[in-house]
């Protein structure tokens, strides 16, 4: 990583994943079940099953951290290996906000480097786009991966690193 990048999280054998947590639709009565672990190759693995039972339909993995200043960066870069399914990447500029800023990305079963332009991330709350400006904050305090494709499905997303550039 050069001086023009800033690592948010880099999974390796020394990674402490205790600040990563699963939030599923069970908070609303749903039956989806997400899990998170480190695999043998020291990648983070977000996996599980999305269920539509009881008006469910999503699983998410969240990581909260001390505020990171992003004003000198244009994009978030994800190095991930998915399962061919569509995921959302979400940011919060303030953990107390109910809304997140969202970008979707498709996985293809191979390792991918996904670049997400911060200013393209749109605000949403509970699946609804909000009539607010796209991301323009100077700080971020939380990121999340979410799967909720309006269908029952198993999923697996391996995560290598997340950084700003």
Residue, then its C-alpha position, 0 to 999 in steps of 0.5 A: x500500500x502506498x501513501x495514497x492508500x489507507x487500510x481499513x482492515x487487512x485479514x491475516x493470521x494476526x487479525x482480531x475479528x472481535x469487532x465484527x458482528x452479524x446482524x440478521x433479519x432476526x431483529x425483525x422476526x426473520x429466520x436468516x442465519x449469518x456467520x463469520x469466521x477466519x478460514x485456514x488461509x486467514x481470510x474473513x468468511x461471511x457465510x450462511x443462509x437467507x430465509x424469507x420466512x416471517x418477512x425476513x430476507x437479509x443477513x449482514x456483517x458489520x464492523x465498527x471502528x474509531x472514525x477514519x478521515x476519508x476526505x483525501x480518498x475517492x474510493x473504497x477498494x474491496x478484495x473479495x471472493x464471492x459465490x456469484x451472488x450480489x452483495x451490498x457494501x455499506x458505510x456509516x459516517x456516524x454510527x448513530x445514524x439509522x441510514x447507511x450509504x450503499x453500493x452493490x457489487x456482483x461476485x463471480x466466484x473468483x478473487x476480485x478487486x471491487x472499487x466503489x466511488x465514495x461519492x456514488x454511495x446512496x443513502x438508504x434505510x431498511x431497503x428504501x432510498x432516501x431523499x438525501x445527498x450521496x456520501x459526502x462526509x469526511x469520516x466513516x465509523x462503520x462498514x457492512x456487507x449485506x446480502x438480501x436479494x429477495x430470495x432464499x439462498x445460501x451465501x459465502x463471501x471471503x474477504x481479504x482486505x478493505x482499503x481507501x484510495 
